[in-house]
Amino acid sequence: MAISDGAKVTIETCLNVRKGERVLVLTDDSKEAIAQHLYLASLNIGAETILAKVPDLLRDGQEPPVSIARLMKEMDVVVITTEKTMSHTAARRRATRAGARIATMPGITVQMMDEGGMTADFKEIRRSIFRVARKLRKSRILRIVSEIGTDLRMDITGRAWITDDSGICQRKGDFTNLPAGELFICPLEGSASGTLMVDGSFMERLQEPVKVSVKGGIADRITGAHDVVKELNKGGRDARNIAKFGMGLNPNAKLAGIVLEDSKVLGTVNIGFGDNSMFGGSVKSSVHLLGILNKPTVTVDNVLIMKEGELKA
Protein backbone atom coordinates (compact mmCIF):
# COMPACT_ATOMS: atom_id res chain seq x y z
CA MET A 1 0.00 0.00 0.00
CA ALA A 2 1.38 3.40 -1.00
CA ILE A 3 1.47 6.05 1.72
CA SER A 4 -0.97 8.88 0.92
CA ASP A 5 0.23 12.50 0.77
CA GLY A 6 -2.11 13.44 3.60
CA ALA A 7 -0.72 10.71 5.84
CA LYS A 8 2.86 11.89 5.24
CA VAL A 9 1.88 15.49 6.00
CA THR A 10 0.15 14.39 9.20
CA ILE A 11 3.06 12.34 10.50
CA GLU A 12 6.06 14.27 9.17
CA THR A 13 4.89 17.91 9.14
CA CYS A 14 2.04 18.31 11.60
CA LEU A 15 3.32 15.95 14.31
CA ASN A 16 7.03 15.86 13.45
CA VAL A 17 7.25 12.18 14.42
CA ARG A 18 10.84 11.10 15.02
CA LYS A 19 12.61 7.76 14.86
CA GLY A 20 12.14 5.73 18.02
CA GLU A 21 9.12 7.65 19.31
CA ARG A 22 6.10 5.72 20.57
CA VAL A 23 3.13 6.38 18.28
CA LEU A 24 -0.47 5.18 18.61
CA VAL A 25 -2.80 5.33 15.60
CA LEU A 26 -6.31 4.86 16.98
CA THR A 27 -9.22 4.17 14.63
CA ASP A 28 -12.62 2.53 14.21
CA ASP A 29 -14.16 0.30 11.55
CA SER A 30 -15.21 3.19 9.31
CA LYS A 31 -11.78 4.85 9.15
CA GLU A 32 -9.49 1.82 9.19
CA ALA A 33 -8.26 2.32 5.59
CA ILE A 34 -7.08 5.87 6.36
CA ALA A 35 -5.50 4.68 9.61
CA GLN A 36 -3.47 2.12 7.68
CA HIS A 37 -1.83 4.94 5.69
CA LEU A 38 -1.03 6.84 8.91
CA TYR A 39 0.38 3.65 10.44
CA LEU A 40 2.66 3.05 7.44
CA ALA A 41 3.79 6.68 7.37
CA SER A 42 4.80 6.43 11.03
CA LEU A 43 6.60 3.11 10.53
CA ASN A 44 8.43 4.65 7.58
CA ILE A 45 9.92 7.25 9.93
CA GLY A 46 11.21 4.50 12.20
CA ALA A 47 8.77 5.16 15.04
CA GLU A 48 7.60 2.42 17.39
CA THR A 49 4.04 2.36 16.07
CA ILE A 50 0.85 0.65 17.26
CA LEU A 51 -2.38 0.51 15.25
CA ALA A 52 -5.42 -0.03 17.49
CA LYS A 53 -9.08 -0.25 16.53
CA VAL A 54 -12.19 0.30 18.63
CA PRO A 55 -15.81 -0.35 17.62
CA ASP A 56 -17.53 2.59 15.94
CA LEU A 57 -18.39 5.15 18.61
CA LEU A 58 -22.07 5.83 19.17
CA ARG A 59 -21.70 9.56 19.84
CA ASP A 60 -19.23 12.43 19.90
CA GLY A 61 -17.25 12.57 23.12
CA GLN A 62 -17.70 8.87 23.94
CA GLU A 63 -14.79 7.58 26.01
CA PRO A 64 -12.59 4.80 24.59
CA PRO A 65 -12.09 1.52 26.47
CA VAL A 66 -10.05 1.89 29.68
CA SER A 67 -7.16 -0.12 28.21
CA ILE A 68 -6.92 2.28 25.26
CA ALA A 69 -7.10 5.32 27.55
CA ARG A 70 -4.16 3.96 29.55
CA LEU A 71 -2.19 3.27 26.38
CA MET A 72 -2.75 6.83 25.14
CA LYS A 73 -1.03 8.21 28.26
CA GLU A 74 2.09 6.15 27.54
CA MET A 75 2.59 7.46 23.99
CA ASP A 76 4.73 10.28 22.63
CA VAL A 77 2.22 10.78 19.79
CA VAL A 78 -1.43 9.80 19.34
CA VAL A 79 -3.35 10.14 16.06
CA ILE A 80 -7.10 9.53 16.37
CA THR A 81 -9.00 8.91 13.15
CA THR A 82 -12.59 7.99 13.99
CA GLU A 83 -16.03 8.97 12.67
CA LYS A 84 -17.14 10.50 15.97
CA THR A 85 -14.86 12.94 17.74
CA MET A 86 -12.77 12.02 20.77
CA SER A 87 -11.32 15.53 21.03
CA HIS A 88 -13.23 16.40 24.20
CA THR A 89 -12.91 13.09 26.05
CA ALA A 90 -11.29 12.72 29.44
CA ALA A 91 -8.94 10.14 27.90
CA ARG A 92 -7.63 12.70 25.39
CA ARG A 93 -7.21 15.37 28.07
CA ARG A 94 -5.35 13.00 30.40
CA ALA A 95 -3.01 11.90 27.61
CA THR A 96 -2.34 15.55 26.74
CA ARG A 97 -1.50 16.30 30.38
CA ALA A 98 0.84 13.30 30.36
CA GLY A 99 2.74 14.95 27.49
CA ALA A 100 1.47 13.17 24.37
CA ARG A 101 1.22 15.16 21.14
CA ILE A 102 -2.27 14.44 19.86
CA ALA A 103 -4.04 15.04 16.56
CA THR A 104 -7.70 14.11 16.18
CA MET A 105 -9.28 13.69 12.74
CA PRO A 106 -13.00 13.04 13.32
CA GLY A 107 -14.92 12.36 10.13
CA ILE A 108 -11.78 12.50 7.97
CA THR A 109 -12.30 11.26 4.40
CA VAL A 110 -10.05 9.84 1.71
CA GLN A 111 -10.71 12.97 -0.37
CA MET A 112 -9.42 15.22 2.42
CA MET A 113 -6.28 13.09 2.70
CA ASP A 114 -5.58 12.80 -1.04
CA GLU A 115 -6.46 16.23 -2.43
CA GLY A 116 -8.24 18.25 0.24
CA GLY A 117 -7.34 20.04 3.45
CA MET A 118 -4.65 17.58 4.57
CA THR A 119 -2.47 18.31 1.54
CA ALA A 120 -1.95 21.98 2.50
CA ASP A 121 1.29 23.64 3.61
CA PHE A 122 0.57 23.80 7.33
CA LYS A 123 3.69 25.79 8.11
CA GLU A 124 2.42 28.52 5.77
CA ILE A 125 -1.06 28.27 7.28
CA ARG A 126 0.45 28.78 10.73
CA ARG A 127 2.26 31.90 9.53
CA SER A 128 -0.95 33.22 7.97
CA ILE A 129 -3.00 32.60 11.13
CA PHE A 130 -0.53 34.40 13.37
CA ARG A 131 -0.15 37.28 10.90
CA VAL A 132 -3.88 37.91 10.82
CA ALA A 133 -4.25 37.42 14.58
CA ARG A 134 -1.62 40.08 15.30
CA LYS A 135 -3.61 42.60 13.25
CA LEU A 136 -6.81 41.78 15.11
CA ARG A 137 -5.53 42.11 18.67
CA LYS A 138 -7.64 44.33 20.96
CA SER A 139 -10.43 44.50 18.38
CA ARG A 140 -13.96 45.30 19.52
CA ILE A 141 -16.73 45.25 16.95
CA LEU A 142 -16.96 42.66 14.17
CA ARG A 143 -19.38 42.87 11.25
CA ILE A 144 -20.17 40.33 8.50
CA VAL A 145 -22.10 41.24 5.36
CA SER A 146 -22.78 39.44 2.09
CA GLU A 147 -24.45 40.09 -1.23
CA ILE A 148 -27.29 37.68 -0.44
CA GLY A 149 -28.35 39.49 2.73
CA THR A 150 -26.07 38.72 5.66
CA ASP A 151 -25.57 41.67 8.01
CA LEU A 152 -24.49 40.56 11.48
CA ARG A 153 -22.66 42.56 14.15
CA MET A 154 -21.09 41.23 17.34
CA ASP A 155 -18.98 42.56 20.21
CA ILE A 156 -15.66 40.79 20.75
CA THR A 157 -14.18 43.25 23.27
CA GLY A 158 -11.79 41.50 25.65
CA ARG A 159 -12.08 38.13 23.96
CA ALA A 160 -8.94 36.46 22.59
CA TRP A 161 -8.50 35.25 19.02
CA ILE A 162 -7.72 31.54 19.17
CA THR A 163 -4.72 30.54 17.07
CA ASP A 164 -4.22 26.91 18.09
CA ASP A 165 -5.76 25.41 14.95
CA SER A 166 -2.79 25.77 12.62
CA GLY A 167 -2.12 22.03 12.43
CA ILE A 168 1.41 22.21 13.82
CA CYS A 169 1.56 19.95 16.87
CA GLN A 170 5.22 19.41 17.65
CA ARG A 171 5.73 20.19 21.34
CA LYS A 172 5.09 17.94 24.31
CA GLY A 173 1.42 18.14 25.27
CA ASP A 174 0.31 19.89 22.07
CA PHE A 175 -3.15 19.11 20.68
CA THR A 176 -4.69 19.88 17.28
CA ASN A 177 -7.63 18.93 15.11
CA LEU A 178 -6.87 18.01 11.48
CA PRO A 179 -7.25 19.19 8.80
CA ALA A 180 -6.49 22.54 10.38
CA GLY A 181 -6.51 26.13 9.22
CA GLU A 182 -8.88 28.37 11.16
CA LEU A 183 -8.70 31.55 13.25
CA PHE A 184 -11.65 32.07 15.56
CA ILE A 185 -13.09 34.00 18.51
CA CYS A 186 -16.00 33.80 20.94
CA PRO A 187 -18.21 36.94 20.86
CA LEU A 188 -19.62 38.40 24.05
CA GLU A 189 -22.81 36.66 25.05
CA GLY A 190 -25.91 38.61 24.08
CA SER A 191 -24.05 40.96 21.73
CA ALA A 192 -24.73 39.51 18.27
CA SER A 193 -27.59 40.97 16.28
CA GLY A 194 -28.73 41.07 12.66
CA THR A 195 -29.27 38.55 9.88
CA LEU A 196 -27.26 35.57 8.68
CA MET A 197 -27.70 33.98 5.27
CA VAL A 198 -25.92 30.63 5.59
CA ASP A 199 -25.18 29.41 2.06
CA GLY A 200 -22.30 26.95 2.39
CA SER A 201 -23.21 24.16 4.76
CA PHE A 202 -25.22 23.65 7.94
CA MET A 203 -24.92 20.00 9.01
CA GLU A 204 -24.79 19.24 5.25
CA ARG A 205 -24.15 21.01 1.92
CA LEU A 206 -26.90 23.52 1.29
CA GLN A 207 -28.82 23.80 -1.97
CA GLU A 208 -30.53 27.00 -0.82
CA PRO A 209 -29.46 29.59 1.79
CA VAL A 210 -30.78 29.34 5.34
CA LYS A 211 -31.89 32.62 6.90
CA VAL A 212 -31.11 33.14 10.60
CA SER A 213 -32.46 36.18 12.44
CA VAL A 214 -30.35 37.04 15.51
CA LYS A 215 -31.46 39.15 18.48
CA GLY A 216 -29.64 39.61 21.77
CA GLY A 217 -27.05 37.00 20.87
CA ILE A 218 -29.68 34.32 20.18
CA ALA A 219 -30.82 32.75 16.90
CA ASP A 220 -34.37 33.98 17.26
CA ARG A 221 -35.74 32.54 13.99
CA ILE A 222 -34.41 30.10 11.39
CA THR A 223 -36.06 29.74 7.99
CA GLY A 224 -35.34 26.43 6.24
CA ALA A 225 -32.91 23.66 7.29
CA HIS A 226 -35.42 21.65 9.32
CA ASP A 227 -32.74 19.27 10.61
CA VAL A 228 -30.81 22.23 12.03
CA VAL A 229 -33.92 23.62 13.71
CA LYS A 230 -34.70 20.20 15.18
CA GLU A 231 -31.16 19.85 16.54
CA LEU A 232 -31.13 23.34 18.06
CA ASN A 233 -34.55 22.84 19.64
CA LYS A 234 -33.15 19.87 21.59
CA GLY A 235 -30.88 22.20 23.53
CA GLY A 236 -33.33 25.02 24.27
CA ARG A 237 -32.27 28.66 24.38
CA ASP A 238 -28.57 27.92 25.05
CA ALA A 239 -28.34 25.88 21.85
CA ARG A 240 -29.30 29.01 19.89
CA ASN A 241 -26.51 31.08 21.43
CA ILE A 242 -24.18 32.72 18.89
CA ALA A 243 -21.08 31.01 20.18
CA LYS A 244 -18.28 31.59 17.70
CA PHE A 245 -16.97 33.46 14.68
CA GLY A 246 -14.30 31.69 12.62
CA MET A 247 -12.36 32.37 9.40
CA GLY A 248 -11.15 29.55 7.18
CA LEU A 249 -7.50 29.89 6.13
CA ASN A 250 -6.70 26.53 4.50
CA PRO A 251 -6.33 27.03 0.71
CA ASN A 252 -6.64 23.29 -0.05
CA ALA A 253 -9.78 22.64 2.01
CA LYS A 254 -12.97 22.10 0.01
CA LEU A 255 -16.60 22.62 0.96
CA ALA A 256 -18.07 19.13 1.27
CA GLY A 257 -20.78 19.28 3.92
CA ILE A 258 -18.37 17.90 6.54
CA VAL A 259 -17.74 20.45 9.28
CA LEU A 260 -14.21 19.19 9.96
CA GLU A 261 -13.07 20.57 6.62
CA ASP A 262 -15.81 23.10 5.79
CA SER A 263 -14.80 25.37 8.67
CA LYS A 264 -11.24 25.61 7.31
CA VAL A 265 -12.03 26.57 3.68
CA LEU A 266 -10.22 29.75 2.63
CA GLY A 267 -12.74 32.45 1.69
CA THR A 268 -15.42 31.30 4.11
CA VAL A 269 -16.42 32.24 7.63
CA ASN A 270 -18.36 30.13 10.09
CA ILE A 271 -20.77 30.97 12.88
CA GLY A 272 -21.08 28.59 15.81
CA PHE A 273 -24.33 27.96 17.68
CA GLY A 274 -24.65 26.59 21.21
CA ASP A 275 -21.76 25.81 23.54
CA ASN A 276 -18.96 28.38 23.79
CA SER A 277 -17.40 27.26 27.07
CA MET A 278 -14.63 25.41 25.21
CA PHE A 279 -13.25 28.72 23.88
CA GLY A 280 -13.69 31.21 26.68
CA GLY A 281 -17.44 31.76 26.93
CA SER A 282 -19.95 31.07 29.68
CA VAL A 283 -22.65 29.10 27.82
CA LYS A 284 -22.62 25.34 28.27
CA SER A 285 -24.74 23.26 25.94
CA SER A 286 -24.74 19.75 24.50
CA VAL A 287 -25.15 21.43 21.10
CA HIS A 288 -22.40 22.98 18.98
CA LEU A 289 -23.31 23.47 15.31
CA LEU A 290 -21.57 25.49 12.61
CA GLY A 291 -23.06 27.39 9.70
CA ILE A 292 -20.64 28.14 6.84
CA LEU A 293 -20.92 31.35 4.77
CA ASN A 294 -19.36 31.67 1.32
CA LYS A 295 -17.47 34.77 0.17
CA PRO A 296 -18.53 37.20 2.92
CA THR A 297 -17.13 40.66 3.63
CA VAL A 298 -15.76 41.08 7.16
CA THR A 299 -14.78 44.29 8.95
CA VAL A 300 -13.31 44.60 12.44
CA ASP A 301 -13.54 48.06 14.02
CA ASN A 302 -14.37 49.35 10.51
CA VAL A 303 -11.13 47.90 9.09
CA LEU A 304 -11.63 45.60 6.08
CA ILE A 305 -10.39 42.08 6.85
CA MET A 306 -12.06 40.07 4.09
CA LYS A 307 -13.86 41.29 0.96
CA GLU A 308 -16.19 38.84 -0.74
CA GLY A 309 -14.06 35.96 0.49
CA GLU A 310 -10.68 37.50 -0.34
CA LEU A 311 -8.47 38.00 2.69
CA LYS A 312 -7.24 41.59 3.07
CA ALA A 313 -5.53 41.38 6.47
QUIKA-V393156 format. One line per field, one symbol per residue. ss: DSSP state (a for helix, b for strand, c for the rest). phi: phi as a letter, one per 20 degrees, with the letter a starting at -180 (. if undefined). burial: # if it has 24 or more other C-alpha atoms within 12 Angstrom, else .. A space follows every 50 residues. Layout:
ss=???
phi=???
burial=???
//
This chain:
ss=ccccaaaaaaaaaacccccccbbbbbbbaaaaaaaaaaaaaaaaaccbbb bbbbcccccccccccaaaaaaaacccbbbbbccccccccaaaaaaaaccc bbbbcccccaaaaaccaaaccaaaaaaaaaaaaaaaccccbbbbbccccc bbbbbccccccbccccccccccccbbbccccbbbbcccccccbbbbbbcc bbccbccccbbbbbbccbbbbbbccaaaaaaaaacaaaacbbbbbbbbcb ccccccccaaaaccbccbbbbbbbccaaaccccccccbbbbbbbccbbbb ccbbbbbccbbcc
phi=.fefgffffgfeefdlfdgnfecdddbcgfdffffffffffffffofedd dccdggfebfnfffggffgffgfeefccdddcfeedgdefffffffffof eccdcfmgcffffebdgeefeffffgfffffffffdgmfcddcccbfepf bcdbedgneefededeneccdgnfbbddfdpbdbbdffgnefbpcddece bbmageecfdecedclmcffbcdnlfffgfffffemgffeffeaccdfcd fefcfcndfgegfdffndccdecofcffcoededbfdbdcdddeledccc lmefdbdlnefdf
burial=..################..########.##############.#.#### ####.##....###...##.##################..######.### ##############.########.######.##..#..########...# ######..############..############################ ######..##############..#..##.###...############## ###########################.#.#.################## ...######.#.#
//
